């Protein structure tokens, strides 16, 4: 991502909270697979799945 201005960073819509979020350094290797804006959203998904399992 060298030479890319902050305003031009790629962004996506979080599939959990439906809010847009911008590219981050920690995602540089797996940006194509990123679906959630944060660990909180990703964990929420997992919790929901676990809950369904236990039901
Ligand atoms: Zn989110």
mmCIF file of the protein (N, C-alpha, C, O) and its ligand, coordinates in Angstrom:
data_MODEL
# 
_entry.id   MODEL 
# 
loop_
_entity.id 
_entity.type 
_entity.pdbx_number_of_molecules 
1 polymer     1 
2 non-polymer 1 
# 
_entity_poly.entity_id                      1 
_entity_poly.type                           'polypeptide(L)' 
_entity_poly.nstd_linkage                   no 
_entity_poly.nstd_monomer                   no 
_entity_poly.pdbx_seq_one_letter_code       
;(UNK)(UNK)(UNK)(UNK)(UNK)(UNK)(UNK)(UNK)(UNK)(UNK)(UNK)(UNK)(UNK)(UNK)(UNK)(UNK)
(UNK)(UNK)(UNK)(UNK)(UNK)(UNK)(UNK)(UNK)(UNK)(UNK)(UNK)(UNK)(UNK)(UNK)(UNK)(UNK)
(UNK)(UNK)(UNK)(UNK)(UNK)(UNK)(UNK)(UNK)(UNK)(UNK)(UNK)(UNK)(UNK)(UNK)(UNK)(UNK)
(UNK)(UNK)(UNK)(UNK)(UNK)(UNK)(UNK)
;
_entity_poly.pdbx_seq_one_letter_code_can   XXXXXXXXXXXXXXXXXXXXXXXXXXXXXXXXXXXXXXXXXXXXXXXXXXXXXXX 
_entity_poly.pdbx_strand_id                 A 
# 
loop_
_entity_poly_seq.entity_id 
_entity_poly_seq.num 
_entity_poly_seq.mon_id 
_entity_poly_seq.hetero 
1 1  UNK n 
1 2  UNK n 
1 3  UNK n 
1 4  UNK n 
1 5  UNK n 
1 6  UNK n 
1 7  UNK n 
1 8  UNK n 
1 9  UNK n 
1 10 UNK n 
1 11 UNK n 
1 12 UNK n 
1 13 UNK n 
1 14 UNK n 
1 15 UNK n 
1 16 UNK n 
1 17 UNK n 
1 18 UNK n 
1 19 UNK n 
1 20 UNK n 
1 21 UNK n 
1 22 UNK n 
1 23 UNK n 
1 24 UNK n 
1 25 UNK n 
1 26 UNK n 
1 27 UNK n 
1 28 UNK n 
1 29 UNK n 
1 30 UNK n 
1 31 UNK n 
1 32 UNK n 
1 33 UNK n 
1 34 UNK n 
1 35 UNK n 
1 36 UNK n 
1 37 UNK n 
1 38 UNK n 
1 39 UNK n 
1 40 UNK n 
1 41 UNK n 
1 42 UNK n 
1 43 UNK n 
1 44 UNK n 
1 45 UNK n 
1 46 UNK n 
1 47 UNK n 
1 48 UNK n 
1 49 UNK n 
1 50 UNK n 
1 51 UNK n 
1 52 UNK n 
1 53 UNK n 
1 54 UNK n 
1 55 UNK n 
# 
loop_
_struct_asym.id 
_struct_asym.entity_id 
A 1 
B 2 
# 
loop_
_chem_comp.id 
_chem_comp.type 
_chem_comp.mon_nstd_flag 
UNK 'L-peptide linking' . 
ZN  non-polymer         . 
# 
_pdbx_entity_nonpoly.entity_id   2 
_pdbx_entity_nonpoly.name        ? 
_pdbx_entity_nonpoly.comp_id     ZN 
# 
_pdbx_nonpoly_scheme.asym_id         B 
_pdbx_nonpoly_scheme.entity_id       2 
_pdbx_nonpoly_scheme.mon_id          ZN 
_pdbx_nonpoly_scheme.ndb_seq_num     1 
_pdbx_nonpoly_scheme.pdb_seq_num     101 
_pdbx_nonpoly_scheme.auth_seq_num    101 
_pdbx_nonpoly_scheme.pdb_mon_id      ZN 
_pdbx_nonpoly_scheme.auth_mon_id     ZN 
_pdbx_nonpoly_scheme.pdb_strand_id   A 
_pdbx_nonpoly_scheme.pdb_ins_code    . 
# 
loop_
_atom_site.group_PDB 
_atom_site.id 
_atom_site.type_symbol 
_atom_site.label_atom_id 
_atom_site.label_alt_id 
_atom_site.label_comp_id 
_atom_site.label_asym_id 
_atom_site.label_entity_id 
_atom_site.label_seq_id 
_atom_site.pdbx_PDB_ins_code 
_atom_site.Cartn_x 
_atom_site.Cartn_y 
_atom_site.Cartn_z 
_atom_site.occupancy 
_atom_site.B_iso_or_equiv 
_atom_site.pdbx_formal_charge 
_atom_site.auth_seq_id 
_atom_site.auth_comp_id 
_atom_site.auth_asym_id 
_atom_site.auth_atom_id 
_atom_site.pdbx_PDB_model_num 
ATOM   1   N  N  . UNK A 1 1  ? 0.840   -1.208  0.000  1.00 0.00 ? 1   UNK A N  1 
ATOM   2   C  CA . UNK A 1 1  ? 0.000   0.000   0.000  1.00 0.00 ? 1   UNK A CA 1 
ATOM   3   C  C  . UNK A 1 1  ? 0.867   1.247   0.000  1.00 0.00 ? 1   UNK A C  1 
ATOM   4   O  O  . UNK A 1 1  ? 0.395   2.318   0.382  1.00 0.00 ? 1   UNK A O  1 
ATOM   5   N  N  . UNK A 1 2  ? 2.104   1.139   -0.413 1.00 0.00 ? 2   UNK A N  1 
ATOM   6   C  CA . UNK A 1 2  ? 2.983   2.305   -0.406 1.00 0.00 ? 2   UNK A CA 1 
ATOM   7   C  C  . UNK A 1 2  ? 2.499   3.348   -1.402 1.00 0.00 ? 2   UNK A C  1 
ATOM   8   O  O  . UNK A 1 2  ? 2.095   3.013   -2.516 1.00 0.00 ? 2   UNK A O  1 
ATOM   9   N  N  . UNK A 1 3  ? 2.541   4.598   -1.004 1.00 0.00 ? 3   UNK A N  1 
ATOM   10  C  CA . UNK A 1 3  ? 2.176   5.677   -1.908 1.00 0.00 ? 3   UNK A CA 1 
ATOM   11  C  C  . UNK A 1 3  ? 0.686   5.906   -2.008 1.00 0.00 ? 3   UNK A C  1 
ATOM   12  O  O  . UNK A 1 3  ? 0.249   6.753   -2.787 1.00 0.00 ? 3   UNK A O  1 
ATOM   13  N  N  . UNK A 1 4  ? -0.111  5.174   -1.240 1.00 0.00 ? 4   UNK A N  1 
ATOM   14  C  CA . UNK A 1 4  ? -1.559  5.374   -1.285 1.00 0.00 ? 4   UNK A CA 1 
ATOM   15  C  C  . UNK A 1 4  ? -1.966  6.359   -0.197 1.00 0.00 ? 4   UNK A C  1 
ATOM   16  O  O  . UNK A 1 4  ? -1.627  6.188   0.974  1.00 0.00 ? 4   UNK A O  1 
ATOM   17  N  N  . UNK A 1 5  ? -2.681  7.368   -0.595 1.00 0.00 ? 5   UNK A N  1 
ATOM   18  C  CA . UNK A 1 5  ? -3.129  8.352   0.388  1.00 0.00 ? 5   UNK A CA 1 
ATOM   19  C  C  . UNK A 1 5  ? -4.219  7.778   1.276  1.00 0.00 ? 5   UNK A C  1 
ATOM   20  O  O  . UNK A 1 5  ? -4.992  6.919   0.854  1.00 0.00 ? 5   UNK A O  1 
ATOM   21  N  N  . UNK A 1 6  ? -4.273  8.256   2.495  1.00 0.00 ? 6   UNK A N  1 
ATOM   22  C  CA . UNK A 1 6  ? -5.255  7.765   3.457  1.00 0.00 ? 6   UNK A CA 1 
ATOM   23  C  C  . UNK A 1 6  ? -6.679  7.853   2.922  1.00 0.00 ? 6   UNK A C  1 
ATOM   24  O  O  . UNK A 1 6  ? -7.486  6.947   3.133  1.00 0.00 ? 6   UNK A O  1 
ATOM   25  N  N  . UNK A 1 7  ? -6.980  8.932   2.240  1.00 0.00 ? 7   UNK A N  1 
ATOM   26  C  CA . UNK A 1 7  ? -8.349  9.131   1.730  1.00 0.00 ? 7   UNK A CA 1 
ATOM   27  C  C  . UNK A 1 7  ? -8.695  8.113   0.659  1.00 0.00 ? 7   UNK A C  1 
ATOM   28  O  O  . UNK A 1 7  ? -9.868  7.868   0.379  1.00 0.00 ? 7   UNK A O  1 
ATOM   29  N  N  . UNK A 1 8  ? -7.667  7.519   0.058  1.00 0.00 ? 8   UNK A N  1 
ATOM   30  C  CA . UNK A 1 8  ? -7.918  6.586   -1.033 1.00 0.00 ? 8   UNK A CA 1 
ATOM   31  C  C  . UNK A 1 8  ? -7.839  5.122   -0.604 1.00 0.00 ? 8   UNK A C  1 
ATOM   32  O  O  . UNK A 1 8  ? -7.817  4.223   -1.444 1.00 0.00 ? 8   UNK A O  1 
ATOM   33  N  N  . UNK A 1 9  ? -7.796  4.896   0.680  1.00 0.00 ? 9   UNK A N  1 
ATOM   34  C  CA . UNK A 1 9  ? -7.756  3.515   1.145  1.00 0.00 ? 9   UNK A CA 1 
ATOM   35  C  C  . UNK A 1 9  ? -9.034  2.786   0.756  1.00 0.00 ? 9   UNK A C  1 
ATOM   36  O  O  . UNK A 1 9  ? -10.113 3.379   0.762  1.00 0.00 ? 9   UNK A O  1 
ATOM   37  N  N  . UNK A 1 10 ? -8.922  1.509   0.418  1.00 0.00 ? 10  UNK A N  1 
ATOM   38  C  CA . UNK A 1 10 ? -10.136 0.758   0.110  1.00 0.00 ? 10  UNK A CA 1 
ATOM   39  C  C  . UNK A 1 10 ? -11.018 0.609   1.346  1.00 0.00 ? 10  UNK A C  1 
ATOM   40  O  O  . UNK A 1 10 ? -10.534 0.671   2.477  1.00 0.00 ? 10  UNK A O  1 
ATOM   41  N  N  . UNK A 1 11 ? -12.288 0.415   1.124  1.00 0.00 ? 11  UNK A N  1 
ATOM   42  C  CA . UNK A 1 11 ? -13.188 0.230   2.254  1.00 0.00 ? 11  UNK A CA 1 
ATOM   43  C  C  . UNK A 1 11 ? -14.235 -0.817  1.908  1.00 0.00 ? 11  UNK A C  1 
ATOM   44  O  O  . UNK A 1 11 ? -14.444 -1.150  0.742  1.00 0.00 ? 11  UNK A O  1 
ATOM   45  N  N  . UNK A 1 12 ? -14.885 -1.327  2.938  1.00 0.00 ? 12  UNK A N  1 
ATOM   46  C  CA . UNK A 1 12 ? -15.929 -2.345  2.773  1.00 0.00 ? 12  UNK A CA 1 
ATOM   47  C  C  . UNK A 1 12 ? -17.070 -2.045  3.730  1.00 0.00 ? 12  UNK A C  1 
ATOM   48  O  O  . UNK A 1 12 ? -16.974 -1.172  4.592  1.00 0.00 ? 12  UNK A O  1 
ATOM   49  N  N  . UNK A 1 13 ? -18.159 -2.800  3.550  1.00 0.00 ? 13  UNK A N  1 
ATOM   50  C  CA . UNK A 1 13 ? -19.276 -2.704  4.484  1.00 0.00 ? 13  UNK A CA 1 
ATOM   51  C  C  . UNK A 1 13 ? -19.240 -3.939  5.377  1.00 0.00 ? 13  UNK A C  1 
ATOM   52  O  O  . UNK A 1 13 ? -19.200 -5.069  4.890  1.00 0.00 ? 13  UNK A O  1 
ATOM   53  N  N  . UNK A 1 14 ? -19.255 -3.716  6.664  1.00 0.00 ? 14  UNK A N  1 
ATOM   54  C  CA . UNK A 1 14 ? -19.258 -4.831  7.609  1.00 0.00 ? 14  UNK A CA 1 
ATOM   55  C  C  . UNK A 1 14 ? -20.564 -5.619  7.461  1.00 0.00 ? 14  UNK A C  1 
ATOM   56  O  O  . UNK A 1 14 ? -21.646 -5.031  7.449  1.00 0.00 ? 14  UNK A O  1 
ATOM   57  N  N  . UNK A 1 15 ? -20.463 -6.947  7.350  1.00 0.00 ? 15  UNK A N  1 
ATOM   58  C  CA . UNK A 1 15 ? -21.678 -7.741  7.150  1.00 0.00 ? 15  UNK A CA 1 
ATOM   59  C  C  . UNK A 1 15 ? -22.453 -7.921  8.450  1.00 0.00 ? 15  UNK A C  1 
ATOM   60  O  O  . UNK A 1 15 ? -23.583 -8.410  8.444  1.00 0.00 ? 15  UNK A O  1 
ATOM   61  N  N  . UNK A 1 16 ? -21.840 -7.524  9.564  1.00 0.00 ? 16  UNK A N  1 
ATOM   62  C  CA . UNK A 1 16 ? -22.537 -7.661  10.840 1.00 0.00 ? 16  UNK A CA 1 
ATOM   63  C  C  . UNK A 1 16 ? -23.283 -6.390  11.219 1.00 0.00 ? 16  UNK A C  1 
ATOM   64  O  O  . UNK A 1 16 ? -24.471 -6.440  11.540 1.00 0.00 ? 16  UNK A O  1 
ATOM   65  N  N  . UNK A 1 17 ? -22.593 -5.242  11.186 1.00 0.00 ? 17  UNK A N  1 
ATOM   66  C  CA . UNK A 1 17 ? -23.241 -3.993  11.607 1.00 0.00 ? 17  UNK A CA 1 
ATOM   67  C  C  . UNK A 1 17 ? -23.581 -3.088  10.413 1.00 0.00 ? 17  UNK A C  1 
ATOM   68  O  O  . UNK A 1 17 ? -24.176 -2.024  10.586 1.00 0.00 ? 17  UNK A O  1 
ATOM   69  N  N  . UNK A 1 18 ? -23.199 -3.520  9.202  1.00 0.00 ? 18  UNK A N  1 
ATOM   70  C  CA . UNK A 1 18 ? -23.514 -2.773  7.976  1.00 0.00 ? 18  UNK A CA 1 
ATOM   71  C  C  . UNK A 1 18 ? -22.954 -1.360  7.968  1.00 0.00 ? 18  UNK A C  1 
ATOM   72  O  O  . UNK A 1 18 ? -23.524 -0.463  7.347  1.00 0.00 ? 18  UNK A O  1 
ATOM   73  N  N  . UNK A 1 19 ? -21.856 -1.168  8.647  1.00 0.00 ? 19  UNK A N  1 
ATOM   74  C  CA . UNK A 1 19 ? -21.185 0.128   8.618  1.00 0.00 ? 19  UNK A CA 1 
ATOM   75  C  C  . UNK A 1 19 ? -19.931 0.022   7.757  1.00 0.00 ? 19  UNK A C  1 
ATOM   76  O  O  . UNK A 1 19 ? -19.267 -1.015  7.737  1.00 0.00 ? 19  UNK A O  1 
ATOM   77  N  N  . UNK A 1 20 ? -19.616 1.095   7.052  1.00 0.00 ? 20  UNK A N  1 
ATOM   78  C  CA . UNK A 1 20 ? -18.384 1.068   6.246  1.00 0.00 ? 20  UNK A CA 1 
ATOM   79  C  C  . UNK A 1 20 ? -17.152 1.135   7.137  1.00 0.00 ? 20  UNK A C  1 
ATOM   80  O  O  . UNK A 1 20 ? -17.146 1.808   8.169  1.00 0.00 ? 20  UNK A O  1 
ATOM   81  N  N  . UNK A 1 21 ? -16.119 0.431   6.723  1.00 0.00 ? 21  UNK A N  1 
ATOM   82  C  CA . UNK A 1 21 ? -14.852 0.523   7.454  1.00 0.00 ? 21  UNK A CA 1 
ATOM   83  C  C  . UNK A 1 21 ? -13.718 0.531   6.445  1.00 0.00 ? 21  UNK A C  1 
ATOM   84  O  O  . UNK A 1 21 ? -13.836 -0.013  5.347  1.00 0.00 ? 21  UNK A O  1 
ATOM   85  N  N  . UNK A 1 22 ? -12.627 1.152   6.832  1.00 0.00 ? 22  UNK A N  1 
ATOM   86  C  CA . UNK A 1 22 ? -11.506 1.347   5.909  1.00 0.00 ? 22  UNK A CA 1 
ATOM   87  C  C  . UNK A 1 22 ? -10.418 0.309   6.131  1.00 0.00 ? 22  UNK A C  1 
ATOM   88  O  O  . UNK A 1 22 ? -10.296 -0.303  7.192  1.00 0.00 ? 22  UNK A O  1 
ATOM   89  N  N  . UNK A 1 23 ? -9.640  0.145   5.080  1.00 0.00 ? 23  UNK A N  1 
ATOM   90  C  CA . UNK A 1 23 ? -8.498  -0.779  5.110  1.00 0.00 ? 23  UNK A CA 1 
ATOM   91  C  C  . UNK A 1 23 ? -7.580  -0.464  6.276  1.00 0.00 ? 23  UNK A C  1 
ATOM   92  O  O  . UNK A 1 23 ? -7.330  0.701   6.587  1.00 0.00 ? 23  UNK A O  1 
ATOM   93  N  N  . UNK A 1 24 ? -7.083  -1.500  6.914  1.00 0.00 ? 24  UNK A N  1 
ATOM   94  C  CA . UNK A 1 24 ? -6.123  -1.309  7.997  1.00 0.00 ? 24  UNK A CA 1 
ATOM   95  C  C  . UNK A 1 24 ? -4.888  -2.159  7.763  1.00 0.00 ? 24  UNK A C  1 
ATOM   96  O  O  . UNK A 1 24 ? -4.931  -3.199  7.104  1.00 0.00 ? 24  UNK A O  1 
ATOM   97  N  N  . UNK A 1 25 ? -3.802  -1.688  8.318  1.00 0.00 ? 25  UNK A N  1 
ATOM   98  C  CA . UNK A 1 25 ? -2.505  -2.363  8.148  1.00 0.00 ? 25  UNK A CA 1 
ATOM   99  C  C  . UNK A 1 25 ? -2.601  -3.849  8.509  1.00 0.00 ? 25  UNK A C  1 
ATOM   100 O  O  . UNK A 1 25 ? -2.032  -4.695  7.818  1.00 0.00 ? 25  UNK A O  1 
ATOM   101 N  N  . UNK A 1 26 ? -3.313  -4.160  9.579  1.00 0.00 ? 26  UNK A N  1 
ATOM   102 C  CA . UNK A 1 26 ? -3.365  -5.555  10.034 1.00 0.00 ? 26  UNK A CA 1 
ATOM   103 C  C  . UNK A 1 26 ? -4.087  -6.460  9.052  1.00 0.00 ? 26  UNK A C  1 
ATOM   104 O  O  . UNK A 1 26 ? -4.007  -7.684  9.157  1.00 0.00 ? 26  UNK A O  1 
ATOM   105 N  N  . UNK A 1 27 ? -4.792  -5.863  8.097  1.00 0.00 ? 27  UNK A N  1 
ATOM   106 C  CA . UNK A 1 27 ? -5.519  -6.668  7.116  1.00 0.00 ? 27  UNK A CA 1 
ATOM   107 C  C  . UNK A 1 27 ? -4.808  -6.745  5.774  1.00 0.00 ? 27  UNK A C  1 
ATOM   108 O  O  . UNK A 1 27 ? -5.366  -7.266  4.809  1.00 0.00 ? 27  UNK A O  1 
ATOM   109 N  N  . UNK A 1 28 ? -3.581  -6.232  5.700  1.00 0.00 ? 28  UNK A N  1 
ATOM   110 C  CA . UNK A 1 28 ? -2.937  -6.124  4.387  1.00 0.00 ? 28  UNK A CA 1 
ATOM   111 C  C  . UNK A 1 28 ? -2.764  -7.487  3.716  1.00 0.00 ? 28  UNK A C  1 
ATOM   112 O  O  . UNK A 1 28 ? -2.706  -7.562  2.489  1.00 0.00 ? 28  UNK A O  1 
ATOM   113 N  N  . UNK A 1 29 ? -2.680  -8.556  4.493  1.00 0.00 ? 29  UNK A N  1 
ATOM   114 C  CA . UNK A 1 29 ? -2.468  -9.881  3.895  1.00 0.00 ? 29  UNK A CA 1 
ATOM   115 C  C  . UNK A 1 29 ? -3.765  -10.607 3.575  1.00 0.00 ? 29  UNK A C  1 
ATOM   116 O  O  . UNK A 1 29 ? -3.772  -11.529 2.760  1.00 0.00 ? 29  UNK A O  1 
ATOM   117 N  N  . UNK A 1 30 ? -4.862  -10.204 4.206  1.00 0.00 ? 30  UNK A N  1 
ATOM   118 C  CA . UNK A 1 30 ? -6.122  -10.940 3.972  1.00 0.00 ? 30  UNK A CA 1 
ATOM   119 C  C  . UNK A 1 30 ? -7.308  -10.011 3.740  1.00 0.00 ? 30  UNK A C  1 
ATOM   120 O  O  . UNK A 1 30 ? -8.443  -10.352 4.074  1.00 0.00 ? 30  UNK A O  1 
ATOM   121 N  N  . UNK A 1 31 ? -7.051  -8.863  3.178  1.00 0.00 ? 31  UNK A N  1 
ATOM   122 C  CA . UNK A 1 31 ? -8.126  -7.881  2.958  1.00 0.00 ? 31  UNK A CA 1 
ATOM   123 C  C  . UNK A 1 31 ? -9.292  -8.483  2.183  1.00 0.00 ? 31  UNK A C  1 
ATOM   124 O  O  . UNK A 1 31 ? -10.449 -8.166  2.461  1.00 0.00 ? 31  UNK A O  1 
ATOM   125 N  N  . UNK A 1 32 ? -9.002  -9.342  1.221  1.00 0.00 ? 32  UNK A N  1 
ATOM   126 C  CA . UNK A 1 32 ? -10.071 -9.927  0.410  1.00 0.00 ? 32  UNK A CA 1 
ATOM   127 C  C  . UNK A 1 32 ? -11.018 -10.781 1.247  1.00 0.00 ? 32  UNK A C  1 
ATOM   128 O  O  . UNK A 1 32 ? -12.177 -10.975 0.881  1.00 0.00 ? 32  UNK A O  1 
ATOM   129 N  N  . UNK A 1 33 ? -10.519 -11.291 2.374  1.00 0.00 ? 33  UNK A N  1 
ATOM   130 C  CA . UNK A 1 33 ? -11.349 -12.170 3.197  1.00 0.00 ? 33  UNK A CA 1 
ATOM   131 C  C  . UNK A 1 33 ? -11.985 -11.447 4.380  1.00 0.00 ? 33  UNK A C  1 
ATOM   132 O  O  . UNK A 1 33 ? -12.791 -12.031 5.104  1.00 0.00 ? 33  UNK A O  1 
ATOM   133 N  N  . UNK A 1 34 ? -11.631 -10.191 4.576  1.00 0.00 ? 34  UNK A N  1 
ATOM   134 C  CA . UNK A 1 34 ? -12.169 -9.452  5.719  1.00 0.00 ? 34  UNK A CA 1 
ATOM   135 C  C  . UNK A 1 34 ? -13.645 -9.155  5.494  1.00 0.00 ? 34  UNK A C  1 
ATOM   136 O  O  . UNK A 1 34 ? -14.021 -8.617  4.453  1.00 0.00 ? 34  UNK A O  1 
ATOM   137 N  N  . UNK A 1 35 ? -14.478 -9.504  6.465  1.00 0.00 ? 35  UNK A N  1 
ATOM   138 C  CA . UNK A 1 35 ? -15.920 -9.269  6.345  1.00 0.00 ? 35  UNK A CA 1 
ATOM   139 C  C  . UNK A 1 35 ? -16.469 -8.412  7.474  1.00 0.00 ? 35  UNK A C  1 
ATOM   140 O  O  . UNK A 1 35 ? -17.569 -7.868  7.370  1.00 0.00 ? 35  UNK A O  1 
ATOM   141 N  N  . UNK A 1 36 ? -15.702 -8.291  8.556  1.00 0.00 ? 36  UNK A N  1 
ATOM   142 C  CA . UNK A 1 36 ? -16.194 -7.565  9.727  1.00 0.00 ? 36  UNK A CA 1 
ATOM   143 C  C  . UNK A 1 36 ? -15.318 -6.355  10.019 1.00 0.00 ? 36  UNK A C  1 
ATOM   144 O  O  . UNK A 1 36 ? -14.114 -6.374  9.762  1.00 0.00 ? 36  UNK A O  1 
ATOM   145 N  N  . UNK A 1 37 ? -15.925 -5.304  10.558 1.00 0.00 ? 37  UNK A N  1 
ATOM   146 C  CA . UNK A 1 37 ? -15.186 -4.076  10.823 1.00 0.00 ? 37  UNK A CA 1 
ATOM   147 C  C  . UNK A 1 37 ? -14.287 -4.224  12.036 1.00 0.00 ? 37  UNK A C  1 
ATOM   148 O  O  . UNK A 1 37 ? -13.321 -3.476  12.187 1.00 0.00 ? 37  UNK A O  1 
ATOM   149 N  N  . UNK A 1 38 ? -14.593 -5.183  12.906 1.00 0.00 ? 38  UNK A N  1 
ATOM   150 C  CA . UNK A 1 38 ? -13.844 -5.277  14.157 1.00 0.00 ? 38  UNK A CA 1 
ATOM   151 C  C  . UNK A 1 38 ? -13.940 -6.679  14.726 1.00 0.00 ? 38  UNK A C  1 
ATOM   152 O  O  . UNK A 1 38 ? -14.759 -7.488  14.288 1.00 0.00 ? 38  UNK A O  1 
ATOM   153 N  N  . UNK A 1 39 ? -13.096 -6.958  15.703 1.00 0.00 ? 39  UNK A N  1 
ATOM   154 C  CA . UNK A 1 39 ? -13.170 -8.255  16.374 1.00 0.00 ? 39  UNK A CA 1 
ATOM   155 C  C  . UNK A 1 39 ? -14.514 -8.426  17.061 1.00 0.00 ? 39  UNK A C  1 
ATOM   156 O  O  . UNK A 1 39 ? -15.038 -9.536  17.163 1.00 0.00 ? 39  UNK A O  1 
ATOM   157 N  N  . UNK A 1 40 ? -15.060 -7.326  17.525 1.00 0.00 ? 40  UNK A N  1 
ATOM   158 C  CA . UNK A 1 40 ? -16.352 -7.400  18.227 1.00 0.00 ? 40  UNK A CA 1 
ATOM   159 C  C  . UNK A 1 40 ? -17.423 -7.963  17.295 1.00 0.00 ? 40  UNK A C  1 
ATOM   160 O  O  . UNK A 1 40 ? -18.198 -8.839  17.679 1.00 0.00 ? 40  UNK A O  1 
ATOM   161 N  N  . UNK A 1 41 ? -17.456 -7.452  16.077 1.00 0.00 ? 41  UNK A N  1 
ATOM   162 C  CA . UNK A 1 41 ? -18.447 -7.932  15.117 1.00 0.00 ? 41  UNK A CA 1 
ATOM   163 C  C  . UNK A 1 41 ? -18.191 -9.396  14.753 1.00 0.00 ? 41  UNK A C  1 
ATOM   164 O  O  . UNK A 1 41 ? -19.128 -10.185 14.627 1.00 0.00 ? 41  UNK A O  1 
ATOM   165 N  N  . UNK A 1 42 ? -16.929 -9.748  14.587 1.00 0.00 ? 42  UNK A N  1 
ATOM   166 C  CA . UNK A 1 42 ? -16.619 -11.133 14.229 1.00 0.00 ? 42  UNK A CA 1 
ATOM   167 C  C  . UNK A 1 42 ? -17.006 -12.071 15.375 1.00 0.00 ? 42  UNK A C  1 
ATOM   168 O  O  . UNK A 1 42 ? -17.563 -13.144 15.142 1.00 0.00 ? 42  UNK A O  1 
ATOM   169 N  N  . UNK A 1 43 ? -16.714 -11.671 16.590 1.00 0.00 ? 43  UNK A N  1 
ATOM   170 C  CA . UNK A 1 43 ? -17.044 -12.511 17.740 1.00 0.00 ? 43  UNK A CA 1 
ATOM   171 C  C  . UNK A 1 43 ? -18.544 -12.612 17.946 1.00 0.00 ? 43  UNK A C  1 
ATOM   172 O  O  . UNK A 1 43 ? -19.047 -13.646 18.387 1.00 0.00 ? 43  UNK A O  1 
ATOM   173 N  N  . UNK A 1 44 ? -19.250 -11.556 17.633 1.00 0.00 ? 44  UNK A N  1 
ATOM   174 C  CA . UNK A 1 44 ? -20.706 -11.577 17.753 1.00 0.00 ? 44  UNK A CA 1 
ATOM   175 C  C  . UNK A 1 44 ? -21.278 -12.699 16.898 1.00 0.00 ? 44  UNK A C  1 
ATOM   176 O  O  . UNK A 1 44 ? -22.160 -13.446 17.322 1.00 0.00 ? 44  UNK A O  1 
ATOM   177 N  N  . UNK A 1 45 ? -20.749 -12.796 15.682 1.00 0.00 ? 45  UNK A N  1 
ATOM   178 C  CA . UNK A 1 45 ? -21.175 -13.847 14.764 1.00 0.00 ? 45  UNK A CA 1 
ATOM   179 C  C  . UNK A 1 45 ? -20.934 -15.226 15.390 1.00 0.00 ? 45  UNK A C  1 
ATOM   180 O  O  . UNK A 1 45 ? -21.807 -16.093 15.357 1.00 0.00 ? 45  UNK A O  1 
ATOM   181 N  N  . UNK A 1 46 ? -19.753 -15.414 15.953 1.00 0.00 ? 46  UNK A N  1 
ATOM   182 C  CA . UNK A 1 46 ? -19.419 -16.697 16.552 1.00 0.00 ? 46  UNK A CA 1 
ATOM   183 C  C  . UNK A 1 46 ? -20.329 -16.997 17.733 1.00 0.00 ? 46  UNK A C  1 
ATOM   184 O  O  . UNK A 1 46 ? -20.778 -18.129 17.911 1.00 0.00 ? 46  UNK A O  1 
ATOM   185 N  N  . UNK A 1 47 ? -20.598 -15.976 18.539 1.00 0.00 ? 47  UNK A N  1 
ATOM   186 C  CA . UNK A 1 47 ? -21.465 -16.182 19.689 1.00 0.00 ? 47  UNK A CA 1 
ATOM   187 C  C  . UNK A 1 47 ? -22.849 -16.629 19.251 1.00 0.00 ? 47  UNK A C  1 
ATOM   188 O  O  . UNK A 1 47 ? -23.443 -17.528 19.847 1.00 0.00 ? 47  UNK A O  1 
ATOM   189 N  N  . UNK A 1 48 ? -23.355 -15.994 18.205 1.00 0.00 ? 48  UNK A N  1 
ATOM   190 C  CA . UNK A 1 48 ? -24.677 -16.360 17.707 1.00 0.00 ? 48  UNK A CA 1 
ATOM   191 C  C  . UNK A 1 48 ? -24.696 -17.819 17.266 1.00 0.00 ? 48  UNK A C  1 
ATOM   192 O  O  . UNK A 1 48 ? -25.662 -18.543 17.504 1.00 0.00 ? 48  UNK A O  1 
ATOM   193 N  N  . UNK A 1 49 ? -23.621 -18.232 16.625 1.00 0.00 ? 49  UNK A N  1 
ATOM   194 C  CA . UNK A 1 49 ? -23.556 -19.606 16.138 1.00 0.00 ? 49  UNK A CA 1 
ATOM   195 C  C  . UNK A 1 49 ? -23.503 -20.577 17.322 1.00 0.00 ? 49  UNK A C  1 
ATOM   196 O  O  . UNK A 1 49 ? -24.191 -21.598 17.337 1.00 0.00 ? 49  UNK A O  1 
ATOM   197 N  N  . UNK A 1 50 ? -22.677 -20.238 18.305 1.00 0.00 ? 50  UNK A N  1 
ATOM   198 C  CA . UNK A 1 50 ? -22.575 -21.089 19.484 1.00 0.00 ? 50  UNK A CA 1 
ATOM   199 C  C  . UNK A 1 50 ? -23.930 -21.195 20.181 1.00 0.00 ? 50  UNK A C  1 
ATOM   200 O  O  . UNK A 1 50 ? -24.340 -22.267 20.627 1.00 0.00 ? 50  UNK A O  1 
ATOM   201 N  N  . UNK A 1 51 ? -24.586 -20.092 20.259 1.00 0.00 ? 51  UNK A N  1 
ATOM   202 C  CA . UNK A 1 51 ? -25.883 -20.083 20.927 1.00 0.00 ? 51  UNK A CA 1 
ATOM   203 C  C  . UNK A 1 51 ? -26.857 -21.012 20.213 1.00 0.00 ? 51  UNK A C  1 
ATOM   204 O  O  . UNK A 1 51 ? -27.589 -21.762 20.858 1.00 0.00 ? 51  UNK A O  1 
ATOM   205 N  N  . UNK A 1 52 ? -26.868 -20.964 18.908 1.00 0.00 ? 52  UNK A N  1 
ATOM   206 C  CA . UNK A 1 52 ? -27.767 -21.809 18.124 1.00 0.00 ? 52  UNK A CA 1 
ATOM   207 C  C  . UNK A 1 52 ? -27.440 -23.276 18.345 1.00 0.00 ? 52  UNK A C  1 
ATOM   208 O  O  . UNK A 1 52 ? -28.327 -24.129 18.366 1.00 0.00 ? 52  UNK A O  1 
ATOM   209 N  N  . UNK A 1 53 ? -26.155 -23.555 18.509 1.00 0.00 ? 53  UNK A N  1 
ATOM   210 C  CA . UNK A 1 53 ? -25.723 -24.932 18.730 1.00 0.00 ? 53  UNK A CA 1 
ATOM   211 C  C  . UNK A 1 53 ? -26.275 -25.467 20.046 1.00 0.00 ? 53  UNK A C  1 
ATOM   212 O  O  . UNK A 1 53 ? -26.784 -26.585 20.120 1.00 0.00 ? 53  UNK A O  1 
ATOM   213 N  N  . UNK A 1 54 ? -26.162 -24.645 21.076 1.00 0.00 ? 54  UNK A N  1 
ATOM   214 C  CA . UNK A 1 54 ? -26.545 -25.108 22.416 1.00 0.00 ? 54  UNK A CA 1 
ATOM   215 C  C  . UNK A 1 54 ? -28.042 -25.208 22.591 1.00 0.00 ? 54  UNK A C  1 
ATOM   216 O  O  . UNK A 1 54 ? -28.521 -25.902 23.488 1.00 0.00 ? 54  UNK A O  1 
ATOM   217 N  N  . UNK A 1 55 ? -28.759 -24.546 21.772 1.00 0.00 ? 55  UNK A N  1 
ATOM   218 C  CA . UNK A 1 55 ? -30.207 -24.471 21.948 1.00 0.00 ? 55  UNK A CA 1 
ATOM   219 C  C  . UNK A 1 55 ? -30.854 -25.869 21.916 1.00 0.00 ? 55  UNK A C  1 
ATOM   220 O  O  . UNK A 1 55 ? -32.072 -25.989 22.049 1.00 0.00 ? 55  UNK A O  1 
HETATM 221 ZN ZN . ZN  B 2 .  ? -19.126 -4.217  12.179 1.00 0.00 ? 101 ZN  A ZN 1 
# 
